[in-house]
Amino acid sequence: MNMTELSVTIFLGGALALFHFGGLWLTIHRLTRVRHPELEFVLSFFLRTGISIAAFFFISEGQWDKVLAALAGFLAVRLVMVRRIGPIPESLAPRNEDRVHGY
């Protein structure tokens, strides 16, 4: 794999992470406004995960070195997003009474 191919594969893995974790962020912020948050979360999980897995297969073209390069881009963007977004806002954090009951 040449440097151009490697760079494109890392970039595509990063773009995939933006989709995946950006979708997770949007889902979490919507949970307080939907009627069935558990359904919203599960459907979002399966949709994001299915698209991400299919995209990894498409990006890799059956080559393990491309899978590793895409995964490196994916994890790098995840690390940046986690540091940039920060902790869960207080409005979305579990309440004390929920912690007592084990939720």
DRENTIZA-939330 format. One record per residue (C-alpha): residue in three letters; x negated, y negated, z negated. Coordinates in steps of 0.5 Angstrom, whole numbers, plus 500, padded with zeros to 3 digits. Layout:
BEGIN
ALAXYZ ...
# end
This chain:
BEGIN
MET500500500 ASN497493502 MET497487498 THR503484502 GLU507490501 LEU505490493 SER507483492 VAL514484496 THR516490492 ILE514487485 PHE518481487 LEU524485489 GLY523489482 GLY523482479 ALA530480483 LEU533486481 ALA531485473 LEU535478474 PHE541481477 HIS541486472 PHE539482465 GLY543476468 GLY549480469 LEU548483462 TRP548476459 LEU554474463 THR558480460 ILE556478453 HIS558471454 ARG565473457 LEU566478451 THR569473446 ARG574471452 VAL577478455 ARG583482452 HIS579489452 PRO571487451 GLU569494450 LEU572496457 GLU569490460 PHE562492457 VAL562499459 LEU564497466 SER559492467 PHE554497464 PHE556502470 LEU556497475 ARG549494473 THR546501472 GLY549504479 ILE547498483 SER540498480 ILE538505480 ALA541505488 ALA536499489 PHE530502486 PHE531508491 PHE532503496 ILE526499495 SER521505493 GLU523508500 GLY521515496 GLN514513494 TRP512513487 ASP507507488 LYS513503490 VAL517505484 LEU511503479 ALA510496483 ALA518495482 LEU518497475 ALA512492474 GLY516486477 PHE523489473 LEU519489466 ALA515483467 VAL522479469 ARG525482463 LEU520480458 VAL520473461 MET528473460 VAL528476453 ARG523470451 ARG526465454 ILE534466452 GLY532468445 PRO536471439 ILE544472440 PRO547466438 GLU551465431 SER558465435 LEU556472438 ALA553475432 PRO556481428 ARG560478422 ASN558480415 GLU565483414 ASP563487420 ARG556489417 VAL560492411 HIS564496414 GLY559499419 TYR561496426 
# end
